[in-house]
Amino acid sequence: MKESDLEKLKFPIGKFEAPATYTSEYISDKIAEIESFPERIKKETLHLNDEQLDTPYRPDGWTVRQVIHHCAESHMNCFIRIKWALTENNPVIKAYDETLWSELPDNLKMPIQPTLNLLEGLHYRLTFIMKNLSDADLEKSFIHPENNSEYRIKQIIGTYAWHGNHHLAHIINLKKYKNWK
């Protein structure tokens, strides 16, 4: 497989690109994408059988099952990070090894329905808090210890909207490639 083909499989919608300006329209659009994510991923995956769920979306990539569980884990971390940023002054957050998490038994074997349910409740709470942020709240931030970078809540909203769309595209593209309905 050519490297350019592998890159398209890894980043089917491209890498995240931050806007030049975080307008209120941009923030609202991204919150709407986050809000609709659980329903969109459920629509694409609930009918898949175990063999399909255990199919990697690319060579050496995660299975559909792992992608679904990863989204819940990543978005739980997003929720907690936003809460820290809102309640502490520029806290250093806790990083986690998503690759090691993806190899745990729940990510490898657990049915997806409980995780889809978790995503519904989590995204309800996530978007509820996001819709109620003031302009000052959007500027609050945290420090990520892996790169010592500061991330503002407004950036996190854009990043996690992209994150859900990115992984959803992995699943949709695999379904098209495999001709799964």
N, C-alpha and C positions, 0 to 999 in steps of 0.2 A: 504494500500500500504506500502510495506517495505521501510525503509529509504534508503537502497541501490538502490532500483528502482527509488525513487524520486530523488536521487542524479544523477542518469543516465539521468533522464528527464531534470533536471536543467542544467547539464553540459555534453551534449551528446558527445562533443569532448574533455572532460576533462577541467580542469582549465588551465589558461594561465601559461606556463612555459617559463621563459626567458632563452635564450641560454647562455652558458658560455661565448661565444664571439660573438659579433655582426659583422660578416664578411660582406664584400660587397655583397657576394652571398646571404646571409640571407636577408639583407636589400632589395636587388633587388627582391627576391622571394616574400617577404611580400608586397612590393609596387605593384607587379603584382596581388597579391590576392586582395588588396584594389581596384586596377583598375578594376578588373573583377567583383567585388561584385554587382554593380547595375544590370548588365546583368544577373547574376546568380539569384538574388532575383526576378527580373522581370520574368524570365523564370519559376520560381517555383510558382509565385503568381498571375500573371496577369489574368489568366483564372479562378481563384477561385470566387465563388459566395459570396454574403453577409453572408449567413449562415456559410459557410466555413471560411470566414475572421473573423467572430465573434466567432470562436471556440478557446478556450484556448489550448495552446500546452501541458499543464500539469494541474493537479488539483491546483487551486488557482494561476494559472499563467496567463500571459497576453494572449490576443487573437492574432491571426495572424496579424490582422489589427494594434493592439497596437505595436507588435514587429516591423513591417515595419516602422511605424511612429517613434518609439523609435530609430531605427538605424539611421534615418536621423537626429534626434535631437542630438544624441550622437556624430555622425560624424561631425556635424556642430560645436559642442563644441571642438572636436579634431582639426579641421581646425583653429579655433580661437586661441586655446591654442598654436598651433605650430607658428602661426603668432606672438603671444605675445612673445614666447620664442626666436624667431628670431629677434625681434625688441626691446626687453627690457632685462635688465640684471636680469635673474632668477626671473621673476615676480611671485607673488602669484596670482593664477588664481581664478576665481569665480566658486564655486561649484553649482550644481543644484540638486533638488530632483526629480530623474527620476520617482519615483513612483507617486508623485503628478502630474508630467507632463503627465504621462500615463493615468491619470484619467480625463484630460481635454476633452472637447467636440470634438476637432479636432482628438484626438487620438482614441476616442471611436466611432465616427460616420463618419468621413470624408472618401471619396473614397481614394483608394491607388494610383491612377494614378498620381495625382499631386506630391505625395511624391516620387514615383518612378522616375518622371522627375527631381525632386530636387536632388535625389541621383545621377543621371547621371551627372548633372552639377557640383555638389559638389565634387564628386569623380574625375572628370576630373581635377578640380582645385587642389584638395588635392594631387593627384598623380603627377600633373605637378610640384608643389612646391617640393614634396618629391624627384622626379627624379633630381632636380637641387640643392640639398643640398650638400655642401662641407663636408669633414670629420669634420671640425671645427663646422659646423652647426649641424651635428648629435649629437654633445656633448652639445649643448645648452640645457637649461633646464628651468623648471618652478616648483613652489612649489604648491602642492595641499593642501588647507587649512583644509580639513577634517582629514588628518593624518599627516600633516606637512612634507610630504615626497617630495623629489626632484625627478622629472622624466625627463630624457633626451629624446630628440626627437627620437633617435634611439630606445629607449624602447617603445615610443608611436607608432612607426610604427609597431612593432611586436604586441603590445597589440591590436591595432585597426584592424589589419589583423585577429587576433584571434577573436575579437569581432564580426566582420561580419560573419565569418565562424561559430561561436558559435550560433548566432541567425538563420542563414540559416539552420543549422542542426536541430534546434527546429522545423522549418517549414517542412523540408523534412521528419523528423521522424514522425510528426503528419500526414502528407499525407500518408505515408506508413501504419501507424497504422489504419487510417480511410479508406484506400484503395481508396484514391482520385487520380485521374490521373493528 
